[in-house]
């Protein structure tokens, strides 16, 4: 039942690949610039995967991009008649081709925007939807591909300038409102494009700059008066057409390059680059380079050329010579519009090309022969200066010279160094030269550079020179032959004996000189002397091999030989005397002291024989005990255990502790034999179970003499004296401290100061009463906080005291009279106050005082009845009281 409608709907929805129209008309400006986008052709591809290639029937004028945008290939003026050409689209896979004819009409010139002109503005209609109510299916119109709007940059207006009118076909039945969104409208940069919400007229408000923003993507909306969307938004692309408003700019104003001298034509030198802010795909941004000038113009005014598209500079002529022209300066011009001198914009830069040096000039000597002289036997001496010239660049490998000797020095006595600053050759002596052997040298020297010469250049004869060197005779030092001289001699040679003759020779055969003189320079043992004329050496003392100055049987002495030349010279020689040993030393026992126990076991003592002589005049040795005194052999026995060692032990079971001198006869193996009797001091002591001497016996065995014992006693006595002096000094210091405590400074005179005393009872009969009521609470110092050692002698001893209740503290009175009156009043009202008339609290003065008890004193009203004359006898402390009370009625 529904097959027919479904089939019809499918036919309506079928897609046809190709251009939507056979002829496409567009209105463009009369002046067309190269690279300017003109229009956008629409091509419908039902298969989105097809790869379509667009072409133009007029490729020299028009080009179609892959996106369907038609560009002008060159700049030209459209005629008043329409310009037609064909745009083709070809499938790259199937090679199927479609064509569409394009008609370009130049826009008419106008001075204002009239109502008639407004009707010619292109209209963009929203895609519409059509519903067939009689069918269950709905058909939606395909979205249009809105071609981009091309707008030239830097337009002069007037603004706002109308671009297109956006309209919905539903505006006939509804009241619609139009708006645009996107960058340039409601997004930064805002306000460039505006739309009339009623008419849908889209306008631009100011000139555009393609170099800032090349295209704008806006979206147009249509809503009703309630804000409800009526149409789907459509996208509007506004392309800013490039204008040639930017000059080319070189990356660097000065370009530096190098080229080797002698380079062939076509040698690459450098590349200069300029950029243009205009569209690089249009003629506005297509640059061309050329050389405007060259300085200097020698040897040719056109030594270089430049690739007009890439900016590569190459050589086009031969004759680059650094020695003539070291640098070229080129003025390079870059022009856009593909170098069109009429319409293109230009800019210039400087290219500085340095001609680098190659080794095309060999070094040449300034003279064919150089002369020098050197004293004989001198080394590291410069004898000649070789100068050369080289036209290459100084201080480069092509200029730096190297010198080599090609003849005249077979023994290698000379070398030639190069002065790095002057490039001169310095002929230097490296081995001593003997005038008596060689009086002159003639050297052949060749000069070269550090790098080989350029191809085709040879060394001229001036690169070789001769050096004539004269050797100067000087006074040379005499020398002993042989040196050192070895003499073998038995020791014991007596003083005054002739030992040998040690003479020297003078190498100066061509100088008139007298004979040499000899003297002794070093003789550690002072055994020798030398005859100053003939060099005969005799002894002045007996030669002893065992001397400390003999090392490994060798004795060394040094002698001096001097001539009388100018200046005088001298030479030294060493005489080595190898001393042969004779048996002139008897063996001795070692060690000289030993210790053993007083019992038989264990009591062995190991001894060694020492002989300064060497084999065969030394060991093996024979050890024996003498016959006299007889007690030696009776108490001791000796047994040889090796060639140099023997063992001494007790023969008897017990020997009393003490120090014994045991003589031992030792005989060597020399011929004739040498023997001696050595005393061995043996300490016999009591031993413990381990065979060691006990502590007491060790002191005896140590053999402390009287002097050592006296020294120990003196040390002990001195130590005791120091301790005693320290104790006496401490006692004396304590007494001085106590004496100082008893003395009161004159400033503490009782007439001017109020002395504070510690707590004291009212008398012997008042010890059971609490008298603390009148004491000053804030001035009382407990005994517990008083420093130890500074208490007065008359203070109360430190012991437990009765504790009295302390009443609450009262404010400290400003006047002592008020203080006493307040204390008296408090005492009268206090039931715990003492019943007697004592109001003051005194410290304990100590027992045995000559003064009477203060408890018998009455109040101040009865003071006249007392006799205070005895206060004058109490010293300066009580002088004030004596003046107050001991003066009678006054």
C-alpha positions in Angstrom: 0.0 0.0 0.0 2.8 2.5 0.8 5.3 1.4 -1.8 4.6 4.2 -4.2 5.1 7.0 -1.8 8.3 5.5 -0.5 9.6 5.2 -4.0 8.9 8.8 -4.7 10.5 9.9 -1.6 13.6 7.9 -2.4 13.8 9.5 -5.8 13.5 13.0 -4.3 16.3 12.2 -1.9 18.7 10.7 -4.6 22.0 12.5 -5.0 23.6 13.6 -8.3 27.4 14.2 -8.3 28.5 17.4 -10.2 28.1 21.1 -10.3 24.7 22.3 -9.2 24.5 24.7 -12.2 25.9 24.9 -15.6 26.6 28.6 -15.6 27.8 30.5 -12.5 27.8 34.3 -12.6 29.7 36.5 -10.2 30.3 40.2 -9.9 33.9 41.2 -9.0 35.9 44.4 -8.9 37.4 45.7 -12.1 41.0 45.7 -10.7 42.1 42.1 -10.1 45.3 41.4 -8.3 47.4 38.3 -8.6 46.4 35.7 -5.9 43.1 37.5 -5.2 40.2 35.0 -4.4 37.3 35.8 -6.8 34.5 33.3 -6.1 33.8 29.8 -4.7 32.4 27.2 -7.1 30.1 24.6 -5.5 30.6 21.0 -6.4 28.3 18.2 -5.0 29.9 14.9 -4.3 27.5 12.1 -3.3 30.5 10.0 -2.2 32.5 12.0 0.3 35.6 9.9 -0.3 36.0 11.1 -3.9 39.2 13.0 -4.6 38.3 15.8 -7.0 40.8 17.9 -8.9 39.7 21.3 -10.2 41.1 23.0 -13.3 40.6 26.1 -15.4 40.4 26.6 -19.1 42.4 29.8 -18.7 45.3 28.7 -16.4 47.4 31.7 -17.1 44.6 34.0 -15.6 42.7 31.8 -13.2 43.5 29.0 -10.8 41.0 26.9 -8.8 42.1 25.6 -5.4 41.3 22.2 -3.9 38.5 23.9 -1.8 36.8 25.3 -4.9 38.0 28.9 -4.5 38.9 30.6 -7.8 42.0 32.8 -7.6 43.5 35.3 -10.1 46.9 34.1 -11.3 47.9 37.6 -12.3 46.9 41.2 -11.9 44.7 42.7 -14.7 41.8 44.9 -15.4 38.4 43.4 -16.4 36.8 44.9 -19.5 33.2 46.1 -19.4 32.1 42.9 -21.2 31.8 39.8 -19.0 34.8 37.5 -18.9 34.0 33.8 -19.3 36.0 30.7 -18.7 35.3 27.0 -17.9 36.0 25.3 -14.5 36.4 21.6 -14.7 36.3 18.9 -11.9 37.9 15.5 -12.5 37.7 12.4 -10.3 41.3 11.3 -9.8 40.3 7.6 -9.6 37.7 7.2 -12.3 38.9 10.1 -14.4 35.2 11.2 -14.8 35.0 14.9 -15.6 32.4 17.6 -15.0 32.4 21.2 -16.3 30.7 24.5 -15.4 30.9 27.8 -17.2 31.9 30.9 -15.1 30.9 34.4 -16.1 32.7 37.3 -14.3 31.0 40.7 -14.5 32.8 43.8 -13.4 31.0 45.8 -10.7 29.7 49.1 -11.8 31.2 52.3 -10.5 28.9 54.2 -8.0 29.3 57.1 -5.7 26.6 56.3 -3.2 24.3 53.5 -2.2 20.9 54.0 -3.7 17.8 52.0 -3.1 18.2 50.4 -6.4 21.8 49.3 -5.6 20.6 47.9 -2.3 18.4 45.5 -4.2 21.5 44.2 -6.0 23.2 43.1 -2.8 23.5 39.3 -2.7 20.9 37.6 -0.5 21.6 34.5 1.6 18.4 32.5 2.4 18.2 30.1 5.3 17.7 26.5 4.2 14.1 25.6 4.5 12.1 22.5 5.5 9.0 21.2 3.6 6.6 18.8 5.2 4.1 16.6 3.3 1.2 16.1 5.7 -0.3 13.5 3.5 2.7 11.3 3.7 4.3 9.8 6.9 7.7 10.8 5.6 9.2 14.3 5.7 11.6 15.8 3.2 14.3 18.2 4.3 16.1 20.5 1.9 19.9 20.0 1.8 22.0 22.6 3.6 23.4 25.1 1.2 27.1 25.6 0.9 27.4 29.3 1.3 30.3 30.7 -0.8 32.8 32.8 1.0 32.4 36.5 1.0 35.6 38.2 -0.3 36.4 41.6 1.2 39.5 43.6 0.2 41.7 44.8 3.1 42.3 48.5 3.7 39.0 49.5 2.2 38.4 53.3 2.4 34.6 53.0 2.9 32.2 54.6 3.4 31.5 52.6 6.6 29.5 50.8 7.6 29.7 49.0 4.3 27.0 46.5 3.4 28.1 43.0 2.5 25.1 40.6 2.2 21.5 40.3 3.3 20.5 37.3 5.3 16.8 36.3 5.0 14.5 33.5 5.9 11.7 32.6 3.7 9.5 32.4 6.7 9.7 36.1 7.3 6.5 36.5 5.4 4.5 34.7 8.1 6.6 35.5 11.1 8.3 38.6 12.6 11.9 37.5 12.7 15.1 38.9 14.3 18.5 38.3 12.8 21.9 38.2 14.6 25.5 37.0 13.9 28.0 35.5 16.3 31.6 34.7 16.2 35.0 36.4 16.2 34.6 39.9 14.8 30.9 40.1 15.8 30.2 39.3 19.5 33.7 37.9 20.2 37.0 39.6 20.2 37.7 41.6 18.1 34.1 42.7 18.6 32.1 45.2 16.5 33.8 44.6 13.2 30.7 43.1 11.7 27.1 44.2 12.5 23.7 43.0 11.3 20.4 44.8 11.1 18.1 42.7 13.2 15.1 43.5 11.1 16.4 43.5 7.5 19.2 41.0 8.1 21.7 43.4 6.4 25.3 42.3 7.3 27.8 45.2 7.2 31.5 45.8 8.1 32.3 48.8 10.3 36.0 49.5 9.5 38.9 48.6 7.3 40.3 45.1 7.6 43.9 44.0 7.8 44.7 40.6 6.3 48.0 40.5 8.0 46.2 40.5 11.4 43.2 38.3 10.5 43.0 36.6 7.1 39.4 35.3 7.5 36.4 35.6 9.7 34.0 32.7 10.5 30.6 34.0 11.5 27.3 32.2 12.2 23.9 33.8 11.3 20.8 33.2 13.5 17.1 33.8 12.9 14.7 33.8 15.8 11.1 35.0 16.4 10.1 37.8 18.7 10.0 35.4 21.6 13.6 34.3 21.0 12.7 30.9 19.6 14.9 29.5 16.9 13.2 29.6 13.6 16.0 28.4 11.3 19.1 26.4 11.8 22.2 28.7 12.0 24.2 29.1 8.8 28.0 29.6 8.6 29.3 32.6 6.8 33.0 32.8 5.8 34.5 36.3 5.1 37.9 36.2 3.4 40.0 39.3 3.6 41.5 39.8 0.1 45.2 40.7 0.3 46.5 44.0 -1.0 50.1 44.8 -1.6 50.5 47.0 1.5 53.7 45.6 2.9 57.3 46.0 1.7 59.7 43.1 1.8 61.9 43.0 4.9 65.4 41.4 5.0 66.1 39.2 8.1 69.4 41.1 8.5 70.3 44.5 7.2 73.9 43.4 6.8 74.8 39.9 5.6 78.3 38.5 5.9 79.8 35.7 3.8 83.1 34.4 2.7 84.6 32.9 -0.5 88.1 31.5 -1.1 90.3 33.4 -3.4 90.8 31.8 -6.8 87.3 30.3 -6.7 85.9 29.1 -10.0 82.7 30.6 -11.4 79.6 29.0 -9.9 81.0 28.7 -6.4 78.3 29.2 -3.8 78.9 32.1 -1.5 75.9 32.8 0.8 72.1 33.1 0.9 70.1 36.3 1.7 66.5 36.1 2.8 63.7 38.6 2.9 60.1 38.1 4.0 56.9 39.8 3.0 53.9 40.1 5.3 51.5 39.9 2.4 50.0 36.6 1.1 52.9 34.4 0.1 50.7 32.5 -2.3 49.8 35.7 -4.2 51.9 38.0 -6.2 51.8 40.5 -3.3 54.1 38.2 -1.3 56.2 36.7 -4.1 59.7 38.2 -3.9 62.5 38.5 -6.5 66.1 39.4 -5.7 68.7 41.2 -7.7 72.1 42.9 -7.2 72.0 46.6 -7.5 75.8 47.4 -7.1 79.2 45.9 -6.3 82.1 47.6 -4.7 84.9 47.5 -5.7 84.2 46.7 -9.3 87.6 45.1 -10.0 88.6 42.9 -11.6 85.1 42.8 -13.0 81.9 44.7 -12.1 79.9 41.5 -12.1 81.9 39.1 -10.0 78.7 37.7 -8.4 75.1 37.0 -9.3 72.1 36.1 -7.2 69.2 33.6 -7.7 66.2 35.9 -8.0 63.9 33.4 -6.3 66.1 31.8 -3.6 68.5 34.6 -2.8 71.6 32.4 -3.3 74.7 34.4 -4.2 77.3 32.7 -6.4 80.4 33.7 -8.3 80.1 34.3 -12.1 83.7 35.4 -12.9 87.2 34.3 -12.1 89.9 36.4 -10.7 89.2 36.6 -6.9 92.6 37.5 -5.4 92.7 38.3 -1.7 96.1 40.0 -2.1 94.3 42.6 -4.4 90.8 42.8 -3.1 90.0 41.5 0.4 86.3 42.3 0.5 83.3 43.0 -1.7 80.2 44.9 -0.8 77.0 44.1 -2.6 73.6 46.0 -2.4 70.8 43.5 -2.7 67.2 44.5 -3.6 64.1 42.4 -2.9 60.9 43.3 -4.8 57.4 41.8 -4.4 54.8 41.4 -7.2 57.4 38.9 -8.6 59.8 41.7 -9.1 57.5 44.0 -11.1 59.3 47.3 -11.0 56.1 49.2 -11.6 53.7 47.7 -9.1 56.1 46.0 -6.7 57.4 47.3 -3.4 61.2 47.0 -2.8 63.7 47.0 0.0 67.5 46.7 0.1 70.2 45.1 2.3 74.0 44.9 2.2 76.0 41.7 1.6 79.6 41.8 2.7 81.7 39.1 1.1 85.2 38.5 2.5 87.7 36.8 0.2 89.5 34.2 2.4 93.1 33.4 1.9 94.5 30.3 0.3 98.2 29.3 0.2 99.0 30.8 -3.2 102.1 32.6 -2.1 105.1 30.6 -0.9 107.5 32.1 1.8 110.6 33.7 0.4 113.9 34.5 2.2 115.0 38.1 2.3 118.6 37.0 1.7 120.3 34.0 0.2 122.9 33.7 3.0 122.6 34.4 6.7 125.5 34.5 9.2 125.9 33.8 12.9 128.4 32.8 15.5 128.3 30.8 18.8 130.7 30.2 21.6 131.7 26.6 22.0 129.9 24.4 24.6 126.9 26.7 24.7 123.4 25.3 24.2 119.9 27.0 23.8 121.6 29.9 22.1 120.0 31.7 19.1 122.9 32.1 16.6 121.0 33.4 13.5 117.7 35.1 12.6 116.2 34.0 9.3 113.6 36.5 7.8 111.1 35.6 5.2 108.2 37.4 3.4 104.8 35.9 2.6 102.0 37.8 0.8 99.3 35.5 2.3 97.1 36.7 5.2 99.3 37.0 8.3 98.9 34.5 11.2 97.1 32.0 9.1 98.3 28.5 8.2 99.0 29.8 4.7 101.3 32.5 6.2 102.9 30.7 9.1 106.4 29.4 8.1 108.1 26.2 9.0 111.9 25.8 8.6 113.8 22.6 8.0 117.5 21.9 7.5 118.3 20.0 4.3 122.0 19.8 4.9 125.1 20.8 6.9 124.1 19.3 10.3 124.5 15.6 10.3 124.8 15.3 14.1 121.7 17.4 14.8 123.4 20.1 16.8 121.0 22.8 15.5 117.2 23.3 15.3 115.2 26.1 13.8 112.2 27.5 15.7 109.6 29.9 14.3 108.8 33.2 16.0 104.9 33.3 16.1 104.8 37.0 15.8 107.4 37.9 13.2 107.4 34.5 11.4 111.3 34.6 11.5 113.3 31.4 11.8 115.5 31.2 15.0 118.5 29.0 14.5 119.2 27.5 17.9 122.0 25.3 19.3 120.7 22.2 21.0 123.9 20.2 21.5 127.3 21.5 22.7 129.9 22.3 20.0 133.6 21.8 20.5 135.8 24.4 18.8 138.7 21.9 18.7 136.5 19.6 16.6 134.3 21.9 14.5 135.1 25.6 13.8 132.3 26.4 11.3 129.0 25.0 10.1 127.2 25.8 6.8 123.6 24.9 6.9 121.0 24.6 4.1 117.5 25.7 5.1 114.2 25.5 3.3 111.0 27.5 4.3 107.5 26.1 3.9 104.0 26.9 5.1 101.9 24.9 7.5 99.5 24.0 4.7 100.6 22.9 1.2 100.7 25.4 -1.6 97.6 25.7 -3.8 97.5 23.4 -6.8 99.7 24.5 -9.6 102.0 26.7 -7.5 105.7 25.7 -6.9 108.3 26.8 -4.5 110.7 29.4 -6.0 114.5 29.4 -5.4 114.0 32.2 -2.8 112.4 29.6 -0.5 115.9 28.1 0.2 118.9 29.8 1.9 122.2 29.0 3.5 123.3 29.8 7.1 127.0 30.2 7.9 127.8 29.7 11.6 131.2 30.3 13.2 132.3 28.6 16.4 134.2 30.8 18.9 136.9 29.3 21.1 136.5 29.8 24.8 138.5 28.7 27.9 137.2 25.3 28.9 137.3 23.6 32.2 140.0 20.9 32.8 138.8 17.4 33.3 140.2 14.4 35.2 140.9 11.2 33.5 139.4 8.8 34.5 136.6 10.4 36.6 135.9 8.9 39.0 139.2 7.0 39.7 139.0 3.8 41.7 141.9 2.7 43.9 142.0 -0.6 45.9 144.0 -0.3 49.1 144.2 -2.3 52.4 143.2 -0.4 55.4 145.9 0.4 57.9 148.1 2.3 55.4 150.2 4.6 57.5 150.3 8.4 57.3 152.8 9.8 54.8 152.4 6.9 52.4 151.9 7.6 48.6 148.5 6.4 47.5 148.2 7.3 43.8 148.5 10.1 41.2 145.3 11.9 40.1 145.8 14.3 37.2 143.6 16.3 34.8 143.8 17.4 31.2 143.1 20.8 29.6 140.9 20.6 26.4 142.1 24.0 25.1 144.9 23.0 22.7 145.0 26.3 20.9 145.4 28.5 23.9 148.7 29.5 25.6 148.3 28.5 29.2 150.6 27.3 32.1 150.2 23.9 33.7 147.3 23.0 35.9 147.2 23.4 39.7 145.5 20.8 42.0 143.8 21.2 45.3 141.6 19.2 47.7 137.9 20.0 47.6 136.4 17.3 49.8 138.0 14.8 52.2 135.5 13.9 55.0 138.1 12.1 57.2 141.0 14.3 56.4 143.1 11.3 55.4 144.6 12.7 52.1 146.6 15.5 50.5 147.5 16.2 46.9 150.5 17.8 45.4 149.4 21.0 43.6 151.8 20.5 40.7 151.9 16.8 39.8 148.7 15.6 41.4 150.4 13.0 43.6 148.1 11.9 46.5 149.6 10.8 49.9 148.0 9.9 53.2 148.0 12.1 56.3 146.4 9.5 58.6 145.9 5.8 58.9 143.1 4.5 56.6 140.5 2.7 58.6 137.8 0.7 56.9 135.7 0.7 60.0 135.5 4.5 60.0 132.1 6.2 59.9 133.1 8.0 56.7 133.5 4.7 54.8 130.3 3.3 53.2 130.3 -0.2 51.8 134.1 -0.3 52.0 134.3 2.8 49.8 135.8 6.2 50.8 135.2 9.2 48.4 137.4 12.3 48.1 137.0 15.1 45.6 139.9 17.2 44.0 140.0 20.4 42.0 142.1 21.2 38.9 142.4 24.9 37.9 144.0 26.7 34.9 145.1 30.3 34.6 143.0 31.2 31.5 140.7 34.2 31.0 138.5 33.6 32.8 140.0 31.0 35.0 138.3 27.6 34.8 138.4 24.6 37.0 137.2 21.0 37.0 136.5 18.4 39.7 137.4 14.7 39.9 136.4 12.1 42.4 138.8 9.5 43.9 137.2 6.4 45.2 139.3 4.3 47.6 138.1 0.7 48.1 139.5 -0.3 51.5 140.3 -4.0 51.9 139.7 -5.4 55.4 142.5 -6.6 57.7 142.0 -8.3 61.1 142.6 -5.2 63.2 139.6 -5.5 65.5 139.0 -8.0 68.3 135.5 -9.4 68.9 133.4 -8.1 71.8 130.5 -9.6 73.8 127.0 -8.3 73.3 125.0 -7.4 75.3 127.2 -6.1 78.1 124.6 -6.9 80.8 122.4 -9.8 81.5 120.1 -11.2 84.2 119.7 -14.7 85.6 118.1 -16.5 88.5 120.0 -17.6 91.6 119.0 -21.2 91.1 120.2 -23.6 88.5 117.0 -23.7 86.5 116.3 -21.7 84.5 119.6 -19.8 84.3 120.8 -19.7 80.6 122.1 -16.4 79.2 122.4 -16.0 75.4 125.3 -13.8 74.3 126.6 -12.7 70.8 130.1 -11.9 69.6 130.4 -8.6 67.6 133.4 -7.9 65.4 133.7 -4.7 63.2 135.8 -6.7 60.7 134.2 -8.6 57.9 134.7 -12.1 56.6 137.2 -13.9 56.9 138.3 -11.8 59.8 135.1 -12.2 61.8 133.2 -15.4 62.8 132.9 -18.1 63.5 134.0 -17.2 67.0 135.4 -19.3 69.9 134.0 -18.6 73.4 135.8 -19.7 76.7 136.1 -18.7 80.3 139.4 -17.7 81.8 141.2 -19.8 84.4 141.8 -16.9 86.7 140.0 -16.3 88.9 139.1 -19.9 89.7 135.6 -18.9 90.9 134.6 -18.1 87.3 134.8 -21.6 86.0 133.6 -23.0 89.3 130.4 -20.9 89.2 129.8 -20.6 85.4 130.0 -22.6 82.2 129.7 -21.4 78.6 128.7 -23.4 75.5 128.8 -22.1 71.8 125.5 -22.7 70.1 126.5 -21.2 66.7 129.3 -19.3 64.9 128.3 -16.0 66.5 126.3 -17.0 69.6 127.0 -18.8 72.9 125.1 -19.6 76.1 126.3 -18.8 79.6 124.7 -20.6 82.5 125.3 -21.5 86.2 127.4 -24.5 87.0 126.4 -24.7 90.7 122.8 -25.2 92.0 122.6 -21.9 93.9 124.3 -18.6 93.6 123.5 -15.8 96.0 121.7 -12.8 94.5 124.0 -9.9 93.4 125.9 -8.4 90.5 128.8 -10.4 89.1 131.4 -9.5 86.4 132.0 -12.6 84.3 135.0 -12.4 81.9 134.6 -14.1 78.6 137.4 -14.7 76.1 136.3 -14.5 72.4 138.5 -15.3 69.5 137.7 -14.6 65.8 138.7 -16.7 62.7 141.2 -14.2 61.2 144.7 -15.0 60.2 146.3 -14.2 62.5 143.5 -14.6 65.1 142.4 -11.7 67.2 140.9 -12.3 70.7 139.7 -10.2 73.6 138.4 -10.6 77.1 135.0 -9.0 77.6 133.3 -8.5 80.9 129.7 -9.5 81.1 127.8 -7.9 84.0 125.4 -10.5 85.3 122.6 -9.6 87.7 121.6 -12.7 89.8 118.2 -12.3 91.4 115.4 -14.2 93.1 112.8 -15.4 90.6 109.2 -16.3 90.7 107.7 -19.4 89.2 107.8 -18.0 85.7 111.5 -17.3 86.0 111.1 -13.5 86.3 112.8 -11.4 88.9 110.6 -10.2 91.7 109.9 -6.5 92.2 112.5 -6.0 95.0 115.1 -7.9 93.2 114.3 -6.0 90.1 115.2 -2.8 91.8 118.5 -4.3 93.0 119.1 -5.9 89.6 118.5 -2.5 88.0 121.7 -1.3 89.7 120.4 2.0 90.9 123.3 4.0 92.1 123.6 6.4 94.9 123.1 9.4 92.7 119.8 8.0 91.3 118.5 7.3 94.9 119.5 10.8 96.0 117.7 12.3 93.0 114.5 10.3 93.9 114.6 11.5 97.5 115.2 15.1 96.5 112.1 14.9 94.2 110.0 13.6 97.1 111.3 16.3 99.5 110.6 19.1 97.0 107.0 17.7 96.5 106.4 17.7 100.2 107.7 21.2 100.6 105.4 22.4 97.9 102.4 20.8 99.6 103.4 22.3 102.9 103.8 25.8 101.4 100.4 25.5 99.8 98.8 24.6 103.1 100.5 27.5 104.9 99.4 29.9 102.2 95.8 28.7 102.5 95.8 29.1 106.3 97.3 32.6 106.0 94.6 33.6 103.5 91.9 32.4 105.8 93.3 34.5 108.6 93.5 37.6 106.4 89.9 37.1 105.4 88.8 36.8 109.0 90.8 39.9 110.0 89.2 41.9 107.2 85.8 40.9 108.3 86.4 42.3 111.8 87.4 45.7 110.4 84.7 48.1 109.4 85.3 50.6 106.7 85.4 54.2 107.8 82.3 54.8 105.8 80.5 52.5 108.1 80.8 54.9 111.0 78.0 54.4 113.5 77.3 58.1 113.6 76.1 58.1 110.0 74.7 54.6 109.5 72.0 52.5 111.0 73.4 49.1 111.6 71.2 46.0 111.4 71.6 43.3 114.0 70.2 39.9 114.1 67.6 38.8 116.5 68.6 39.0 120.3 66.7 38.2 123.4 65.9 40.8 126.0 68.4 39.3 128.5 69.3 36.2 130.2 65.9 36.1 131.9 63.9 36.9 128.8 64.9 34.0 126.6 61.5 32.3 126.9 59.6 35.3 125.4 58.8 36.1 121.8 60.4 39.5 120.9 59.9 39.3 117.2 57.1 41.8 117.3 59.4 44.8 116.8 61.7 43.3 114.2 61.5 44.7 110.7 60.0 41.9 108.6 61.3 43.1 105.2 64.9 43.5 106.4 65.3 40.3 108.4 67.8 37.9 106.8 67.5 34.3 107.8 70.7 32.6 108.8 70.1 30.0 106.2 70.8 32.3 103.3 73.9 33.9 104.8 77.1 32.9 102.9 79.3 30.5 104.8 82.6 31.9 106.1 81.7 35.5 106.4 79.9 35.5 109.7 81.3 37.8 112.4 83.0 36.2 115.4 80.4 37.8 117.8 77.4 36.3 116.0 75.3 33.7 117.5 76.4 30.1 116.7 74.4 28.3 114.0 72.1 25.9 115.8 68.4 25.3 116.2 66.6 28.2 117.7 63.1 28.6 119.1 60.6 29.8 116.4 58.3 32.7 117.4 55.1 33.5 115.6 55.5 36.3 113.2 52.8 38.8 112.9 51.7 40.2 109.6 54.0 42.7 107.9 53.3 46.4 108.3 54.2 49.1 105.8 57.7 50.3 106.3 57.7 53.6 108.0 59.5 56.5 106.5 60.8 57.7 109.9 62.5 55.6 112.5 60.5 57.4 115.3 57.2 56.5 113.7 58.5 53.0 113.2 59.3 52.7 117.0 56.0 54.2 118.1 54.1 51.8 115.8 56.0 48.9 117.1 55.3 50.0 120.7 51.7 50.3 120.0 51.5 46.9 118.4 53.4 45.4 121.3 51.0 46.9 123.9 48.0 45.5 122.0 49.5 42.1 121.3 48.8 39.6 124.0 51.8 37.5 122.9 54.2 40.4 123.4 56.9 40.1 126.1 55.9 41.7 129.5 59.1 43.6 129.9 60.0 47.0 128.5 62.4 45.8 125.9 61.2 47.0 122.5 64.3 46.4 120.3 65.6 43.1 119.1 69.4 42.6 119.2 71.6 39.9 117.8 73.5 37.5 120.0 76.8 39.1 121.0 78.5 36.0 122.3 79.2 34.9 125.8 81.7 36.5 128.2 80.9 40.1 127.3 82.1 42.7 129.8 78.8 44.6 129.3 75.9 43.9 131.5 72.7 42.4 130.3 70.5 44.7 128.4 67.4 43.3 130.1 68.0 45.6 133.1 67.7 48.7 130.9 64.7 50.8 131.5 62.8 52.9 129.0 64.1 56.2 127.8 62.5 58.0 130.7 65.0 56.5 133.1 68.1 56.9 131.0 69.6 59.5 133.3 70.1 57.0 136.0 72.7 55.0 134.0 76.4 55.5 133.8 77.7 55.2 130.2 81.3 56.5 130.7 82.7 53.0 130.1 81.6 53.4 126.4 84.7 55.5 125.8 86.9 52.5 126.5 85.2 50.4 123.8 86.9 51.9 120.8 85.7 53.8 117.7 82.7 51.6 117.2 81.0 52.9 120.3 82.3 56.5 120.0 78.9 57.8 118.9 77.1 56.1 121.9 79.8 57.5 124.2 79.2 61.0 122.9 75.4 60.6 123.4 75.3 58.9 126.8 78.7 59.2 128.4 78.9 63.0 128.5 77.1 63.6 131.9 74.0 65.7 132.1 74.8 67.4 128.8 
